[in-house]
Amino acid sequence: MPLKVTIRKNGPYLVSGDLNELELTDADGNKYDLTGKQAVALCRCGASVNKPFCDGTHSKIGFQAAEAAVKNEGGPMGTKM
């Protein structure tokens, strides 16, 4: 099953699929052990005390974000070139 990243409304990035194919590292290159996990939720609000993983703090602080996919208009990441 391919990796899939789903943006949760005003919440985390939910990564699911074959996590054996995912290498998640910190800024120093240290790998997070995802053994046995079927999905992980990555913090998007920046307030989790368990970064890079979501701990639900987004709901306590009223995190608001844009979730709508932007139509690609010819450039990378939906930007015009």
C-alpha angles and dihedrals in degrees: 000000000000121000114267128193116201121187108221115216106267087342144083135314105261112211116196138161129062100356088183084078093054122089110192115186137174124236090277094052096256111149123233113227108238095170111148094008118130094189139000130206114218120206116251101171096061094228101096115120087208098058133204084027124069117249098180096261090128090074093051095051097043096244111195123192142163111254103171116115112242117231109247109242098191103291136084117287092007096298124136116245 
